Amino acid sequence: MSLPLLVAFAYALLVGLVYFSQRSLLYPGASPTPAPQHASWGENVSIRTPDGETLHALHAQGEPSRPSVLFFLGNADRVSNYGFLAKGLAERGIGLLAISYRGYPGSTGSPSEIGLLTDGIAAFDWLSVRSQGEIVVLGQSLGSGVAVNTAGQRPAVAVILVSAYLSVLSLAQTHYPFFPVALLIKDPFHSDLKIAKVRQPKLFIHGRRDDIIPLSSGEALYRTASEPKQMLIYDDSGHNDIWDERMVADVIAFVEAL
């Protein structure tokens, strides 16, 4: 086999590998691990989706008439990691619901874009029945796309987008410039095409040192979004170290200002 043919064959194999493994790359937190019997914060709850899946979630009830935050996590995260956020919100009487996407620990099914977007709507509907106050949607990283879709279809009072992206497609094109990503991607998560429906007040938070979802992607989505909106840039934060007392305070201040 000639060298050009060998190179072409190797490239085709690599493209095939990327195509068939893309969901394991996009959803590294997916796992058949059962949910812990004892909640690390709040209460273990189950949420049924319209397509028959059961989602594990943690729920901390807020005070009557106070708002609740509906939290959509990043792709490798766990709901159990956010006791600090639940505690900070609870001190102000604000509730919190954080869901484990389908295919993630404690939840049935397998993750996909259409599946996660369905999960987001199901979670909002579940919380709207159980919360007397208004709902603020908070999405981080991958979850920002779920938050944008949910807020565009449900009456959230406001939206907080942490480390948000224009689209997963655009991120993949940035990180894998030598592959025909647009032809291969199954779950493009086009927040850029959905943000126009989100007319509620919006808070964008991004770390300047983020090398997974570049600040430029979050800023591009911010420019696309309609008013009212504001953006906070943390100069000393990256992607995985963005949560600290400052950010909890900023989230609470935004929620209470509503």
C-alpha positions in Angstrom: 0.0 0.0 0.0 1.4 3.4 -1.0 2.0 6.0 1.7 -0.8 8.3 0.6 -3.3 5.4 0.7 -1.9 4.3 4.1 -2.4 7.8 5.5 -5.9 8.1 4.0 -6.8 4.7 5.5 -5.4 5.7 9.0 -7.3 9.0 8.8 -10.6 7.2 7.9 -10.1 4.9 10.9 -9.5 7.8 13.2 -12.6 9.6 11.9 -14.6 6.4 12.5 -13.3 6.1 16.0 -14.2 9.7 16.8 -17.7 9.3 15.3 -18.5 6.1 17.3 -16.9 7.3 20.6 -18.2 10.9 20.5 -20.9 10.4 23.1 -18.5 8.8 25.6 -16.3 11.9 25.1 -19.2 14.3 25.5 -20.8 12.6 28.5 -17.9 11.3 30.6 -20.0 11.4 33.7 -22.5 8.9 32.5 -22.4 5.8 34.6 -24.8 3.0 35.7 -23.8 3.7 39.3 -26.9 3.8 41.5 -27.8 6.9 43.5 -26.6 7.0 47.1 -29.3 5.9 49.6 -28.5 8.8 51.8 -28.5 12.3 50.2 -25.3 14.4 50.7 -27.6 17.4 50.9 -31.3 17.9 50.4 -33.6 15.0 49.6 -33.3 12.2 47.1 -36.1 12.5 44.6 -37.1 10.8 41.3 -38.4 12.6 38.3 -40.2 10.8 35.4 -39.7 12.1 31.9 -42.3 12.1 29.1 -40.4 9.4 27.3 -40.3 7.0 30.2 -37.0 7.6 31.9 -36.5 8.1 35.6 -34.1 10.8 36.8 -32.3 11.0 40.1 -32.2 14.4 41.6 -31.4 16.2 44.9 -33.9 18.7 46.1 -33.7 21.3 48.9 -37.0 23.0 49.5 -37.0 26.8 49.8 -39.1 28.9 52.1 -42.6 29.6 51.0 -42.8 32.3 48.2 -39.0 32.4 47.9 -37.5 31.4 44.5 -35.9 28.0 43.7 -32.8 27.4 41.5 -33.0 24.6 38.9 -29.4 23.5 38.3 -28.1 21.7 35.2 -24.6 20.5 35.8 -21.5 20.0 33.6 -20.9 16.8 31.6 -18.6 15.1 34.2 -20.1 16.4 37.4 -22.3 14.9 40.2 -25.3 16.4 42.0 -23.8 15.4 45.3 -21.0 18.0 44.8 -23.2 21.0 45.4 -23.9 20.9 49.1 -22.0 24.2 49.4 -24.4 25.8 46.9 -27.5 24.4 48.6 -26.3 25.7 52.0 -25.6 29.2 50.6 -29.0 29.3 49.0 -30.8 27.9 52.0 -29.3 30.7 54.2 -31.4 33.1 52.1 -34.5 30.8 52.0 -33.8 29.8 48.3 -34.5 26.3 47.2 -32.3 24.1 44.9 -33.0 21.2 42.5 -30.0 19.5 40.8 -30.7 16.7 38.4 -28.6 13.7 37.3 -29.1 13.5 33.5 -30.4 10.3 32.0 -27.6 7.7 31.9 -25.9 9.5 34.8 -25.7 8.0 38.4 -29.1 7.0 39.6 -30.9 7.8 36.4 -32.1 5.4 33.7 -31.5 5.7 29.9 -28.5 6.9 27.8 -27.5 10.5 27.3 -28.1 12.4 24.1 -28.9 16.0 23.2 -32.6 15.3 22.7 -32.6 13.2 25.9 -31.0 15.9 28.1 -33.3 18.6 26.7 -36.2 16.4 27.6 -34.8 16.0 31.1 -34.5 19.7 31.5 -38.2 20.3 30.7 -39.3 17.4 32.9 -37.2 18.8 35.8 -38.7 22.3 35.4 -42.3 20.9 35.3 -41.6 18.8 38.5 -40.2 21.8 40.4 -43.0 24.1 39.3 -45.5 21.9 41.0 -43.5 21.7 44.2 -42.2 25.3 44.5 -44.5 28.2 45.5 -41.9 30.7 44.3 -40.5 31.5 40.9 -37.8 29.4 39.3 -34.3 30.5 38.2 -32.6 28.2 35.7 -28.9 27.8 36.2 -26.8 25.9 33.7 -23.0 25.2 33.8 -20.8 24.1 30.9 -22.8 21.4 29.0 -25.7 22.2 31.2 -25.8 25.8 29.8 -27.3 24.4 26.6 -30.0 22.5 28.7 -30.7 25.8 30.6 -31.1 27.8 27.4 -33.5 25.3 25.9 -35.5 25.0 29.1 -35.8 28.8 29.6 -36.9 29.2 26.0 -39.8 26.8 26.6 -40.8 27.3 30.2 -41.6 30.5 32.3 -38.4 30.7 34.3 -38.0 34.1 35.9 -34.3 34.4 35.0 -31.4 32.4 33.7 -27.8 32.0 34.9 -25.3 30.6 32.4 -21.9 29.6 33.7 -19.1 28.8 31.2 -21.6 28.8 28.4 -20.9 28.1 24.7 -22.3 29.1 21.4 -22.7 25.5 20.5 -21.1 22.1 21.2 -20.5 22.0 17.4 -18.4 25.1 17.4 -16.4 23.8 20.4 -15.8 20.5 18.7 -14.6 22.4 15.6 -12.2 24.4 17.7 -10.8 21.3 19.6 -10.8 19.0 16.5 -9.9 21.2 13.6 -8.7 18.4 11.4 -12.0 16.4 11.4 -15.2 17.1 9.4 -17.0 17.8 12.7 -20.2 19.2 11.2 -20.7 16.0 9.3 -20.0 13.7 12.3 -21.5 15.4 15.3 -24.7 13.8 16.8 -25.4 16.3 19.6 -24.6 19.9 18.4 -26.4 21.7 21.2 -27.1 24.9 19.3 -27.5 27.5 22.1 -26.7 30.1 19.4 -30.0 29.3 17.6 -32.1 29.1 20.8 -30.9 32.0 22.9 -33.2 34.4 21.1 -36.2 32.7 22.7 -34.8 33.4 26.2 -36.1 36.9 27.0 -35.8 36.7 30.7 -33.0 38.5 32.6 -29.7 36.6 32.0 -26.5 36.5 34.0 -23.4 35.1 32.2 -20.4 34.0 34.3 -17.1 32.9 32.7 -13.5 32.3 33.7 -10.9 34.2 31.6 -8.6 31.2 31.9 -11.1 28.6 30.7 -9.3 26.4 28.1 -12.2 24.0 27.7 -14.9 26.5 26.7 -13.0 29.6 25.8 -14.2 32.9 27.0 -14.7 34.0 23.4 -17.4 31.4 23.0 -19.3 32.6 26.1 -18.9 36.2 25.0 -20.2 35.4 21.5 -23.3 33.8 23.1 -23.7 36.9 25.3 -23.6 39.2 22.3 -26.3 37.1 20.6 -28.6 37.2 23.6 -31.2 39.9 24.0 -31.4 42.4 26.9 -31.7 42.3 29.9 -28.4 40.7 30.4 -25.1 41.1 32.2 -21.7 39.3 32.2 -19.2 38.7 35.0 -15.7 37.6 34.0 -13.5 36.1 36.7 -9.9 36.9 35.7 -8.4 34.2 37.9 -10.7 31.3 37.1 -10.6 28.6 34.6 -13.2 25.9 33.8 -13.1 23.5 36.7 -12.2 26.0 39.5 -14.9 28.6 38.9 -17.1 27.9 41.9 -16.0 29.7 45.0 -17.6 31.9 47.7 -17.5 34.9 45.3 -19.6 33.1 42.7 -22.1 31.8 45.2 -22.5 35.4 46.4 -22.9 36.6 42.8 -25.6 34.0 42.1 -27.5 34.8 45.3 -27.3 38.6 44.6 -28.6 38.1 41.1 -31.5 35.9 42.3 -32.5 38.3 45.1 -32.3 41.3 42.8 -35.1 39.8 40.7 
